[in-house]
Amino acid sequence: MQAAVTVTPARIPDLLLGLATVRPVFIWGAPGIGKSSLVRNFAASLGLECVSLLGTQLAPEDLMGVPQIRDGRSVFCPPEAIARDEPYCLFLDELNAATPDVQKAFYSLILDRRIGTYELPKGSIVIGAGNRATDNALARPIASALVNRLTHVHLEASATDWLTWAGENGIHPWIVDHLTDRPDHLWSKPPKTEEPFSTPRSWHMLSDALHSFGRDLDEETLRVLAHGTLTPAHAQAFCGYVKIVRSRYGIEAIIKGDARWPNRPEDRDLLYYLADSFRGRLVKDLPVSKEHMSANGRQTAYRAKSLLVQLAEISVEVAQTVIASDADGNPVLPSWFLVEAARDMPRLVEARR
């Protein structure tokens, strides 16, 4: 299902308060962005127990229950997890990953709040959640009859929301500080291959690991942890950031001339991180137009080209990342600076061809 309008995690509680208390809701979103925890926290805010049913682990009889003979007639007895006397939040997690027969078994429970002769207690709420097929996750098409029984909300990851939560829940300060500088690294689209990728959940996992290893964490172990939980480029950037925290390196020191680009082979991740930070500074500091450039602007451009030359002497590949276009092929740095860089450093352009 495609999202016409998306919402951030901060908006979910108010939306659910107005929606889920009157009609069933389905929350769509990529893996690892916090759908399940949002539902559990919302249920807790209402004083309701959250009962989770995982769609991928259910068979139709798990919902309908088993038949018993009463007064010569068969009666289906719903499972204890569902058949409760007090109101609760029924959370149908990964509902769209369930088989078609299981989805059909949910129809009456979702629309009529009933399984056989059992009705959900008054005050109960029903919320479903699932990943999208475009997320390379296990997802089956939902029949139109079920789609039409739910109000659909599309959740997107929000660095602002997550960092607020992280600051209140003991997330490792390295992660909080790094994502404050690079909020675009909080989440990445699930890859088509079997490899780790960045999500709020994976950053939380990395935080737990960092706390577990403590101050004795060595550089090689950090690389294992980061590359085991994050998108490769994000893992490399994070390792570079940690090296900066632990060493004398910093982009400010390099720009001022107090330090040079690191050139040891084992510092390649740090070099990439510093190059990316340098690119961000140029985007911020270089004027869009060279016309009527101030003395400070000219000095910044001259220093930038000098640093690019020094960087290219260590690695042309890393230097290319500074002047590279964005994912859509659009220039990030001012065109006049790119022209001058190509003129002064033709090997950067030649290597890109």
Solvent accessible surface area in square Angstrom, and as a share of the most:
residue,aa,sasa,rsa
1,M,84,0.37
2,Q,142,0.63
3,A,40,0.31
4,A,103,0.80
5,V,114,0.65
6,T,58,0.34
7,V,14,0.08
8,T,39,0.23
9,P,23,0.15
10,A,67,0.52
11,R,134,0.49
12,I,1,0.00
13,P,61,0.38
14,D,109,0.56
15,L,44,0.22
16,L,1,0.00
17,L,94,0.47
18,G,51,0.49
19,L,50,0.25
20,A,2,0.01
21,T,65,0.38
22,V,109,0.62
23,R,143,0.52
24,P,10,0.06
25,V,0,0.00
26,F,0,0.00
27,I,0,0.00
28,W,11,0.04
29,G,0,0.00
30,A,2,0.02
31,P,19,0.12
32,G,5,0.05
33,I,10,0.05
34,G,27,0.26
35,K,18,0.08
36,S,30,0.20
37,S,47,0.30
38,L,29,0.15
39,V,0,0.00
40,R,118,0.43
41,N,93,0.48
42,F,7,0.03
43,A,0,0.00
44,A,71,0.55
45,S,86,0.55
46,L,66,0.33
47,G,69,0.66
48,L,28,0.14
49,E,102,0.46
50,C,34,0.20
51,V,11,0.06
52,S,61,0.39
53,L,19,0.10
54,L,57,0.29
55,G,3,0.02
56,T,56,0.33
57,Q,137,0.61
58,L,34,0.17
59,A,33,0.26
60,P,46,0.29
61,E,102,0.46
62,D,60,0.31
63,L,0,0.00
64,M,66,0.30
65,G,9,0.08
66,V,94,0.54
67,P,76,0.48
68,Q,87,0.38
69,I,131,0.66
70,R,128,0.47
71,D,151,0.78
72,G,69,0.67
73,R,187,0.68
74,S,69,0.45
75,V,39,0.23
76,F,96,0.40
77,C,30,0.18
78,P,28,0.18
79,P,42,0.26
80,E,154,0.69
81,A,40,0.31
82,I,0,0.00
83,A,37,0.29
84,R,72,0.26
85,D,138,0.71
86,E,125,0.56
87,P,48,0.30
88,Y,3,0.01
89,C,0,0.00
90,L,0,0.00
91,F,1,0.00
92,L,2,0.01
93,D,25,0.13
94,E,55,0.25
95,L,0,0.00
96,N,3,0.02
97,A,2,0.02
98,A,1,0.01
99,T,58,0.34
100,P,82,0.52
101,D,84,0.44
102,V,1,0.00
103,Q,6,0.03
104,K,124,0.53
105,A,13,0.10
106,F,1,0.01
107,Y,44,0.17
108,S,43,0.28
109,L,0,0.00
110,I,0,0.00
111,L,71,0.35
112,D,86,0.44
113,R,71,0.26
114,R,92,0.34
115,I,1,0.01
116,G,39,0.37
117,T,113,0.65
118,Y,39,0.15
119,E,93,0.42
120,L,12,0.06
121,P,20,0.13
122,K,194,0.82
123,G,46,0.45
124,S,4,0.03
125,I,4,0.02
126,V,2,0.01
127,I,0,0.00
128,G,1,0.01
129,A,0,0.00
130,G,1,0.01
131,N,28,0.14
132,R,46,0.17
133,A,69,0.54
134,T,73,0.42
135,D,5,0.02
136,N,78,0.40
137,A,28,0.22
138,L,109,0.54
139,A,26,0.20
140,R,87,0.32
141,P,129,0.81
142,I,24,0.12
143,A,51,0.39
144,S,95,0.61
145,A,40,0.31
146,L,0,0.00
147,V,43,0.25
148,N,133,0.68
149,R,66,0.24
150,L,17,0.09
151,T,47,0.28
152,H,48,0.21
153,V,12,0.07
154,H,16,0.07
155,L,3,0.02
156,E,73,0.33
157,A,32,0.25
158,S,17,0.11
159,A,20,0.15
160,T,103,0.60
161,D,32,0.16
162,W,26,0.09
163,L,34,0.17
164,T,83,0.48
165,W,88,0.31
166,A,1,0.01
167,G,60,0.58
168,E,135,0.60
169,N,75,0.38
170,G,54,0.52
171,I,10,0.05
172,H,26,0.11
173,P,78,0.49
174,W,46,0.16
175,I,0,0.00
176,V,31,0.18
177,D,70,0.36
178,H,0,0.00
179,L,1,0.00
180,T,82,0.48
181,D,90,0.47
182,R,57,0.21
183,P,63,0.40
184,D,84,0.43
185,H,15,0.07
186,L,5,0.03
187,W,79,0.28
188,S,21,0.13
189,K,138,0.58
190,P,8,0.05
191,P,37,0.23
192,K,190,0.80
193,T,91,0.53
194,E,183,0.82
195,E,75,0.34
196,P,52,0.33
197,F,51,0.21
198,S,0,0.00
199,T,5,0.03
200,P,10,0.07
201,R,137,0.50
202,S,9,0.06
203,W,0,0.00
204,H,67,0.30
205,M,102,0.46
206,L,0,0.00
207,S,1,0.01
208,D,81,0.42
209,A,23,0.18
210,L,2,0.01
211,H,96,0.43
212,S,95,0.61
213,F,101,0.42
214,G,36,0.35
215,R,237,0.87
216,D,131,0.68
217,L,8,0.04
218,D,73,0.38
219,E,72,0.32
220,E,110,0.49
221,T,30,0.18
222,L,3,0.02
223,R,92,0.34
224,V,94,0.54
225,L,29,0.14
226,A,0,0.00
227,H,68,0.30
228,G,48,0.46
229,T,21,0.12
230,L,0,0.00
231,T,29,0.17
232,P,63,0.40
233,A,66,0.51
234,H,19,0.09
235,A,0,0.00
236,Q,56,0.25
237,A,12,0.09
238,F,0,0.00
239,C,2,0.01
240,G,0,0.00
241,Y,24,0.09
242,V,1,0.01
243,K,19,0.08
244,I,33,0.17
245,V,71,0.41
246,R,108,0.40
247,S,54,0.35
248,R,168,0.61
249,Y,39,0.15
250,G,16,0.16
251,I,25,0.13
252,E,86,0.39
253,A,25,0.20
254,I,1,0.01
255,I,39,0.20
256,K,146,0.62
257,G,46,0.44
258,D,110,0.57
259,A,10,0.08
260,R,161,0.59
261,W,8,0.03
262,P,3,0.02
263,N,106,0.54
264,R,132,0.48
265,P,116,0.73
266,E,93,0.42
267,D,4,0.02
268,R,90,0.33
269,D,6,0.03
270,L,2,0.01
271,L,2,0.01
272,Y,48,0.18
273,Y,16,0.06
274,L,0,0.00
275,A,0,0.00
276,D,49,0.25
277,S,33,0.21
278,F,2,0.01
279,R,37,0.13
280,G,39,0.38
281,R,65,0.24
282,L,5,0.02
283,V,73,0.42
284,K,162,0.69
285,D,56,0.29
286,L,9,0.05
287,P,44,0.28
288,V,135,0.78
289,S,62,0.40
290,K,104,0.44
291,E,123,0.55
292,H,172,0.77
293,M,20,0.09
294,S,69,0.45
295,A,67,0.52
296,N,114,0.58
297,G,9,0.09
298,R,139,0.51
299,Q,126,0.56
300,T,44,0.26
301,A,6,0.04
302,Y,160,0.61
303,R,67,0.24
304,A,2,0.01
305,K,33,0.14
306,S,37,0.24
307,L,2,0.01
308,L,0,0.00
309,V,59,0.34
310,Q,38,0.17
311,L,0,0.00
312,A,4,0.03
313,E,117,0.53
314,I,52,0.26
315,S,12,0.08
316,V,41,0.23
317,E,105,0.47
318,V,0,0.00
319,A,0,0.00
320,Q,31,0.14
321,T,51,0.30
322,V,0,0.00
323,I,7,0.04
324,A,32,0.25
325,S,42,0.27
326,D,60,0.31
327,A,112,0.87
328,D,122,0.63
329,G,52,0.50
330,N,80,0.41
331,P,87,0.55
332,V,49,0.28
333,L,5,0.03
334,P,17,0.11
335,S,78,0.50
336,W,29,0.10
337,F,0,0.00
338,L,38,0.19
339,V,100,0.57
340,E,13,0.06
341,A,1,0.01
342,A,35,0.27
343,R,157,0.57
344,D,68,0.35
345,M,10,0.05
346,P,70,0.44
347,R,108,0.39
348,L,0,0.00
349,V,37,0.21
350,E,103,0.46
351,A,58,0.45
352,R,114,0.42
353,R,224,0.82
